[in-house]
């Protein structure tokens, strides 16, 4: 079967597992010739790596390719992941059926022209492939001709000073997407020091030239040029995309997008096996939103600050499967009754797509809608409904739809629906409903303050009108019976009348200037809801009782009405402003404390580990920095010290050229991923196996305590390199005064990932494990590969 006849499902699952070399050898004699008798591939041999790429393209995609010996050999699996993500991005942000004829631009296509070839093999797409190197252009044109794709792929030569997206030069009004895998390094020196030692699969043998791997400013500067041009082209390109080799570049680009007001963007992480990770970002100036799995393709816990807005929210849970079709029809009719620009409902898939010009689900609309039929019997939530943000720029409109329109959607029961009518909501439910999709803590606090203020306003209006108070938490108390003639028609549950009505709410017929009067039967204390006497009325104490003006409780036993409580406080505007100011002050204090903690420097003594502890040094990092920053500094320490150079000079050169991706941080027995901040572990007081904190540093604001003049220096540690050796610690004069300076260096190991891959079956590497934020390590039972339990003694 040719690649053109294979469906998306085939390509989606193609590399769910690592390629089977033995099976590849059965289908390709050329690959069988370079494979060892034990079916192993020598990834240090450039010829073997090139043949692997050719064989994978030929067998899985029906692509024939020629790769010159002095140009980059692209890893197929990594490039294929980019194409898969691009397909999902385009499919989910369009109303058209997937598989249409689209046009894309590949910037820096390289000698292989790999992206256009993969894209044309899977979809009826057309490409414009650009490059600045004449040799790359020659081989790219050859590969296009070898696959008979001249009518779909145009190879275009460019200069370094030319525009990257030359739509006007090509006489194109618009295209569908731009893609690029920019040069990784800023200079040839950086390339030699950081990339030459990367000899692990899948791109082990590096055959690239500086023109392919070096760009002034690195990949961030390269993509920033595309961003600058996109601000001029806007919607002439639906999606601008790029793939990064460093996660720090992704963070920088997301920040640049936000600074320029671009909030319709997507981020993802490409993971192939346990060895290679790449990151991608896409942005658009159009209103169409991609699916959640595409735009938020990274774990929310460590990457919450760079993820885009939530576009899919579950709003309906149906327990009785027998009523799904009925409820689906009701939902279709419900949404179809709105004044939408368009509404399409698929009865087979039970999904619909609607477009609205503005908010057409306001309170006036809700009043006219009929209530659904009584729900079926309670059952487990086997069927769920979701709303997806498909198009639009304003996130508040989507949130408003979730909070307002879906509050009356037909559900099995009001208890099962996540969104309820506002008058039936408790305080917590209101806050949960109105904070859907919020990412930043500051936004959450602001929205919560608005909800609380709205509740207080509704409470005062209810007291003045004599209707039921909307602030009452009906999940814990019954509905009060002080209804006026124009009040709610909600049925009132009869309550047992207390023997002594000490506190009551009601209308004071004798007072025409005041609203409801709170009467305290103990010693005749009375407080009215009047703005002129708001400061003189009794306030509730912390335990729910009523206190007089001087703070003393009235004599006698005073109990609040169990059905009402004292939730709606009559507060003056000045009191409300004072509360809002206090909340804002507390929020600012918290953010200032957070930034102060993140900016605090700590000392991290460490060792290089290759089966034995090799003295490393002490690195100064901030609590808010990422793990990869520490590894980068430790890499420079290793290069300066020439770790291992006393025995083998080659080892010293390898350390000088090693990259951050080649290193691992091991704390105790826990492998810490690169993308975590130290702040995450410090604030959460994360513990590892043996109930030992992974990063035992203070979470409080820093306090500078100078060392006494007569205090002794800490004793030297044989695993810690003394300051000043090799000139690396000349700027760390006070590092011994930092928190963590006296920590055991052996607890923090910097490990070469290649050494770990070769020796992970040998103790102690066999008991190391990658940190998982969802796992509880306090109750973990440690076992070796044979299933034997580890017993630790103190």
N, C-alpha and C positions, 0 to 999 in steps of 0.2 A: 504493500500500500504506500503510495507516495505521500509526501508531507502535506500537499495541498488538499488531499482527500481526508485527512485526519482532522478530527474535531478538536475544540478547545479542551475538552475533558482529557484527551490524550496528552496534550502539551502541559496541562496543569499538573498532572501526576507523573510526568516523565522522569523527573529527578527527585522524587520523594525519597528515594534511597540512593546511596552512592552507586556510580556505574559499576557493573559487574565486568571486570576485565576479562575473565574467562569466557563469558558470553560474547563480548566484543571480539575476542580473538577468533571465535567460530564464524563470525560474519565478515571479518576483514583480514585478509592474509597479510597485508602490510603491518597491521597492528600486531598480529601474531608473531611476526618476525622480530619485533623489538621487545616482546614480553619474555621475561625469564621463565625457566622451566617451572618455577613455583608460582607462576602467574603474578609476579610482582613487577612493578614499573619503576625504573630509575628516574626519579623526578629531578635529579641533578644533571641529567643528560638533556640538552636542548632539543636534540633530534627526537627523543622519546616523547617529550612534552608536545612538540609540534604534531607528531603522528597521532597522539591521543586526541588533539583538537580536530584534526582532519577526520579521524574515524568517527568521532561522535557526531560531527556535522553530516557526514555521509550516511551513516546508518539511521540516525534519528530524525534528520531533517531533509535528507536527499539533497544536500548541498556539497558541491565540490569546490575546493578552495586551494589556493597556492599561497604559502607563507614564506617570505624571504628570510634568510638566516640572520639578518641584522636588524629586524624589526620586531615589535612586540607580538607575542603569541597570546591571543586573548583566551582566557578560560571560558569554556562554553557555558558551564553551569551558572556562573555569575552573570554573564550577559543575557542568558535566557531568563533569569529572574527579573531583570530590568524590563524585558519585553512583556512578561506576564503581568507585571504591575502596571505597565503602560496600557495594556489592553483593559484591565479592570478600571483604570482611571477614566478612559475614554468611554467605555460601555456604560458605566454607572452615572455619568454626567451628561447623558444625552437621552432624548425621548425616542430616538431611532433604534431599530433593532440592531444588536451587535453584528459585526461582520461587514460593515459598509466599507466603501472605497474612501479611504482617508489619505491625506498627504502629510508627510512629516519631514523635518529637517534634522539631519544628524551632523552635528558640529564636531569636527575632528574625527572623521570616520576611520582613519588609519589604513594600513596596507591591507588588512583583512576585509574591510567593509562589513564587519560582522553584524552590526545592528540592522542595516537594511536587508541583508540576506536572511536573517532570522525573522524579521518582520514580514517580509514577502512570503516566506515559507508558511506562515501561520494565518495571515490575513491578506485580503486583496488590496494591500496598501501600496502607495508609491512614495519614493524617498528622493530627497535632494541631499547628497553626501558631499560635505566640504572638507578640505584639508589644505594646509599651507606647505606641505612637503611634496616635492615633485616625485620622489621615489614612492611615497605612499600612494599618491594619485595614480601612478602607473600601475601598481599592483592592484589597487582597488578597481580600476577599469577592467583589468584582466579577470578578476574574480566575478565581476558583473557579467562579462561576456561568457565566462565558463558556465554560468547558470542561466544564460539566455534571458537576462532581466534588463536589457538595455531600454525597453519601453517603459519600465517602472522605476528604474534607479538612474538618476542623473548625477554624475560625479563632477563636482564644480571646484576648480582651483581658487584659492583665496590668498590674500596677503595678510600679514600680521596687523596691518593698520586698517584693513577693510572692516565693514560692518559684519557682525556675526550672523545676523538674521536679515539677509538682503532681499526682502520681499519686493521692493520697488525695482531693483536691478533685474529680478526674475520676472517682472511684470505679473506678480501674483497679488490678488486682492487680499487673500487670507489663506492660512494653512491650519491644520488641526493640532499639530504638536511640534515642539522642539525638544530634542534630546541631546545629551552630551555626557561624556565621561572625561572630565578635564584632566590635564596634567597634574600630577600629585605634588611635585616638588617645586620649591622656589628657586633653587640653584643647583648646578651640577655637584657642588660640594655637599649639599644636603642629600642629594641622591646617592652619592658614593658612600656617605656615612650611615644612611638610614635604610637603604633599599637593597644594597648589593648582597647582604647576608641573608635575605629572605629566601630560604631554600626548601620550604615545605609546600606540599600540595595545596591548591591545584596549579598555581603559577610559580613553580619552583625555580626554573631556570629563567633568569631575567635577560632577555635579548633586546630590550628596547634601547633606543637612542635618545639623546637629550632633547631632540625636537619633539619627541612623543611624551616625555616624562617631566620636562622642566618648563615652567612658565613663570614670568616675573610676578611675584606675589602669591604664587601657588594656586590651588584650586579655588580658593575664596575670591581672589582677584579676577580669575577667569570667569566665574559665574556672575560676579558683580557687574561685569560688562554686559552680560546678557540681561541682567535685571535692569540696568540703565536703559538699554534699548527697548525692553518690554514696556517701560513707562511711557515710551513714545508710541509704540505699536498698539498697546492695549489689547483689544479684542480681535485684532487681526490674526492673532494666534490664540487658539482656545486654551492650550496648556503649554507652559514652559517647564521643562523638567531637567534635572541633572542628577548624577550619581557621584557621591563623595567617597573618598577613602579614609577620612577621619571624621569621627562624630563631632569633634569640635567645630569643624567647618559647617556642619549642619546647624549647630546652635547659632553660629554667627549669621548664617543666611536667614534663618527664621527671624532673628532680631531685626535684620535689615528690612525684611518684608513688613514687619509690624511697624517699623519706623516710617515706612512709606505708605502706610495705610492699606496694605494688601493683607486681607484676612481670609480670603478664599484660597487656602493652600492645603497641601497634603504632605505628610512625612511618612517614611517607612524604613524598615531595616531588612536587608537581605542577609539571610543566614544560610550558609551552605555547609552542612556538617558542623563540626566544632572548631573549624580552623579559620574560616574566612567570613568576615562581616563587612558589609558595605551599607551605606545609607543614601537615601534619595529624598529629594524635595521637589514639589511641583507647585506652581501657582497660576492663578487665572484671574482675569479681570471681568469675566462673565459671571452671570448669576447662577449657573448650574453647579450643584454641589455633588461631589463623588460620594460613594457609599462609605460607611464608617470603617469597614475593614480595610479599605484602600487609603483613606485619608488619615487614619489613626493606627497605622501598622506597627506601632511600638508599644511596649508595656506602659501603662499609665502611671505606675508607681514611681519609677525614677525619672520619667520624661514628661510629667504632667505640664511643666511650664512651657514646653515647645509644641505640645499637641494642639491642633486646631479645635474649633468648637464642635461639640457633640451634634451629630446630624440624625441620629436614630435613637428613639426613646420608646420603650415598651409602655403602652398606655392601656392595654386591655388584656385580661386573663379570663378565659372561659373554661370552666371546669367540666361542664356537661357537654361531651362531644356531640351529642345528638342535636343540640341546638346551635351548632356552629353555623350551618348554612342559613338558618333563620336570622341569627344575629348579624351575619355578613350582609344579608339583604337589607336589614334595618340600618346597618352602618352605611351601606351604599346609598340608600334613600336619604339618610340623614345628611350626609355630606353633599349629595347631589342637589338637595333643596337650597343650598347656598347660592349666592350670585357669583359663581365661579366663571373664569374665562373658559375653562374646559374641565371636563371630568370624564375619565375613562375607567371603567370597572371591568375586570376580568373575572368572570364567575368561576372559571376552572381553577385559577391560581388564588382566588380570593384576595386580590390585591388591586389597588386603584391608584391613579395618578391624577391629581387635581392642581389647577393653577388659579391663583387668586390675585386680583389687582391690588387689593388692600385688605385690611381687617374687616371681614364680614361675619365675624362670630362674636359680636359684642353682646352686652347684657340685654339689649332690646331683642336680639335674635333669640337668646336663650329663653326669654319669657314666652315666646310664641311656639316653642317646640313642645311636642307632646312627649309625655313620659313613656318609657318603654314598658312592655308587659312585665309581669312578675317573673322573677328568675326561676330557673330550674333548680333541682336539688344540688346542694353543695358537693363539690368533688375536687380532685386535684387539678391544678392548672395545666391541662394537657395542650391547650390551644391558646396561643398568645398573639396579640396584635401589636404592631409597631408603626410609628409614624416616622418617616424619613424626610429630612430637609433636602429637597431635590434642586431647588432654584431660589435665588434671592441673595441679597447682600446684608439685610438687617437681621441679626440673630434675635432681637427682641420680638419680632413678628412671629417667628417660629415658637418661641417660648410662650407668647401670648396665646397662640393656637392651642398649645398643650394644656395651658392652665385654664383657659376659658371655654373653648369649644368642646374638648374631650371630657369636660367635667360632667356633661349630660349624655355621654355616649352610652348606647345600650350595653349593659354588662349584666352578668348573672346576679350580682348583688352589689349594693353600694359598698359593702365591706371589701369586696374583691377588686373593685376598681381603684386604680392608683390615684385618679383625679376625681374629686368630689365637688359638689356645689360649695361655694365659699362659706355659706352660712352653716354648713354642717362640719366645718373643719376645725380641728383643734389648732393650737398655736404651732405645734410641731409639724402638723400636716400642711399648714399654710406655708411655713418656711420651706419644707421639702418641695412643695409644688412650685414655688416661685424661685427656687434656686436651681432648677433643672438646667444643665448645660454649663453652669458656671465653673471656671477653672481656678481663678485666682482667689486667695483667701480674702483679699481686700474687697473684691466684688461680692463675695458671699456675705461679708459683714455689712456692707452697704445695703444689700438687698434685704437682709434680715432686719436691719433698723427700719427700713421703709415698711416692711410687713407689720412690725410691732406698732409703729406710729399709725398705720392704717387701722389696726385693730382698736387702738385707743380712740381714734376718731369715731369709729363705728359704735364703740361702747357709749361714748358721750351722746351721740345722736339717738341711740336706742333709749338711753335714760331720759332724754328730753321728750321723746315721743311716746314713751311708756310701752314700747314694744320689747320683745325678747332681746336679750343682749347677744350679739353675734360672737362675742369673745368667749363664751362659755364653752368649755371642753366637754362636749356631749359624750365623749368616750368614757368619762369618769363621773359625770353627774347628769341628772335628769333635767328636763326643760322646765324653767320656772313658769309659774302660772299667772304672772302679772301682765296679761295681754290686754291691750286696748282694743277698741272696736275695729280699728284698721290694722290690727296686727297680723301676724302670720297665721295661716290656717293649719299649721302643723299640729297633729294630734298631741295632746298633753297627757303624759302619764301621771296618774293620780299618785300622790305621795302621802305617806302617813303623817298626819298633822302632829307636830311636837306638842308636848304638854305645856311648855313655856316658850312662847314665841319671843325670843329675846332680841332677834334682829330680823327686820323685814324690809322689803322694798315695796313701794306702792305710790300711788298718786296722791298728793296732798291737795285736796279740793279747796282748802282755805287759803292756800298760798298761790297767787296768780303769777308771781314773778319767778318762782323757782320750779325746777323740774321735779323728778322723783326725790323723795325725802328718805334719808336713812335714819330710822328711829332706834335709839338704844334704850331699851326698857329699864336699864339699870341707871337710876338717878336722873332720868330724863335727859340724857345727852342726845342732841339732835344735830345732824349735819345736812345741809342742803347742797344741791349741785349748782352752785352759783359762782360765777367768775369773780365776784367781789369778795367772797368769803372762802375762796379755794385754799388759801394758806392757813385758815383757822380751823378747818375741819379736821376731825380725827383721822389719823393715819393707821393703816394696818401694821401690826408688828410682824416680826420675822416669822413667828409661829402661827400667823393667821388670825390672832385676836385683835380687838380694836383698842387703840390707845387714845387717850385724851391729848389736848394740846401740849400739856407739860410732860408728856411721855409716860404718865402713869396709867395703869389699867383701871377702868371703873370697878368699883366694888361689886362683888357678886360674880357669879359664874356667867360669862358671856360666851356663847357659842354661835358661830356663823351658821347660816342656813346651809344645810348639806347640799341642797340642790342648786345653790347659786354661788356661794362663796363670796369673796371680796375681790374678784378679778378686775372689774372695771373701775379703776380709780379715777375720781374726778380731779384732773390736774389742770393747772393753768398753763397758758402758752409759755410763760417763762420757765415753768418746771419742765415742760417738754423740751424746750430749747436747751435747758441745762442738762437734761439727760442725754440729748443728742451730742452736746459738746463733750460730755464725759465719755461717751462711747467712742467718739472720734479721737479723744486724747488717749484713751486706752489702746485703740487700734494703732495710733502712731507710735506709742511707747513700745508696743509689741514688735512692730516692724523695725524700729530702731534697735531694739534688743536683738532681734534676729540678725540684722546686718552686722551688728557689733560682734556677735558670736561667730558669724561666718568669716569676718575679717581677722579673727584672732589667729595668730600663728602658733603652731605646735611643732615640736621636734619629734622626728620618727627615726630612731636608730634602726638599722637593718643590716642584713647579711645577704651576700650572693650565695645561692645554694645550687650545687651540682652534685649532690650526694654527701657533701660535707659543707660546713659553714665557712664561707670565705669572708673575712672582715670587709665590710663595705664602708659605712660611714653613717652620718646623721644628716637627714634632709629636712629643711625647713619648708613647711607647707601651711596653707590656711585651712581652717575647718570647712570652709565653703567650697574648696577646690575639689576637682574630680580625682579619681584614683589614677587616671592616666597621666595627670600632671606630676604626681609623685613618681611614677615609673619613668617619665621622661627625665626628671632630675636625677633619679638613681642611675639611669643609663649614662648620663653625662659624668656622674661620679665614677662609674665603672670604666669609662673611656679614659678619664684623666688618671685614674689609679693604675690602669692596665691590669685589671684583675686577672690573675692566672698567668701574667706575663713572665713571672719568675721561672716558670717551667716550660712555657711554650710561647714563643713570640707571636705565633699565628692567633692564639687565643686573644691576645691583646688587640690585634687588629680587628678581629671579629667583634669584640665588645665595642670598639670604637665605631663600628658600622651598624650595630644592631638597632632595630626600630622599636618603637613603643609596642606595636602589635606583637612583637616577638617575646615580650616579657609578661610575666604573671606576678601578681601580688598574692602571697599566701600569708594569712594571719592565723597562726596556730595550725589548724588543719583545714582552714576555710579559704577557698580561692575567691577573691573579691573581683567581680567584673570591673572593667575599665570605666564604665559609664556612671558609676555611683559616686555621689558626693560623700565626703567624710561626715558632713553635717547630718546626712540621713541616718547613719549609724549612731552618731553621738546623741542626737535628740531623741531617737527611739530607744536608746540604751539596748541595742541589739545584742543578744547573747548567742554564742555558738555552742558547739558540743562541750559538755562538762560544765554548762551554766557559766561560762566565762565570757565577759563582754568583749566583743571584737575590737572596739575602739573605746577604751576606758578614759575618756577625756571629759572635762567639765562642760556642761551645757549652759553655764551661767556667763554673764557678761564679764569680760576680762578686768582684772584688778592688778595694777602694777605694784609689785612688792619688791623693792630693791634689796639685793643681798647685803647682809651685814658685812662691814669691812673685815671683821675677824672670822667670818664663817669659812669653814674648810671647803676646798674643792671636792667634788664627788670622786670616788676612787676610779681609776681608769679601768675600762672594760676591754679585755683582749679582743672582742669581736667588733669593737667600734674603732674606726680610724681616727686618730687625733686630728684636731683642727689644724689647718695650715699645711698638711701634707700634700705635696703636689700643687700647692697654691689654689686648691679648690674651695677652701673654707675661709678665705680671707674676709669675705663679707658676712660671715656668720660668727661674729665676735661673741655675741651674747646668746648663742644657741643653747648653751648649758643651763641658762636660766628659764628657758621655755618649758612649758608643760610637756611631759613625756620624754624629756631628755634622759632620765634615769631608767627608762624602760629597757627590758632585756632585748638586745638586738636580734637574738635568735627567734623571737616571737614573730618578727616581720621578715619574711623571706622574699627576695626577688629572684624569680626562677625563669630560666630560658624555656620558652614554651616547647621548643624542639626537644630539649632534654626531657621535659615532662612527657611528651608523646612517646618517647622511646622507653621511659622507665616508669610509667604510671602503674605497672603491675608489680613494682617492687616497693616495699615499705621504705620510707614513710609516704611516698607519693601515692601508694595504693589506698590510703585512708583519706586523702584529700578529696574535697567535694566542693563544687561551685555553690556559692551562696544563693539560696532561694528565699525571697521575702515571705512566701506563703507557708514555709515549713517551720514547725516547732522543734527546735533542736534541744530544748530542755528535757524532753521525754524521749529522745531518740536512743535507740539501742544500736550501738556500733558493732558491725560485723565485718569480717574480712571477706575476700572473694570466695572463700570456701564455706561461708555461712557461720563461722565460729565467732562467738561473742567476745568483745573486748571487755576486760574488767580493769578498771583503773583504781589505784589506791593512792591516798594522799599521805 
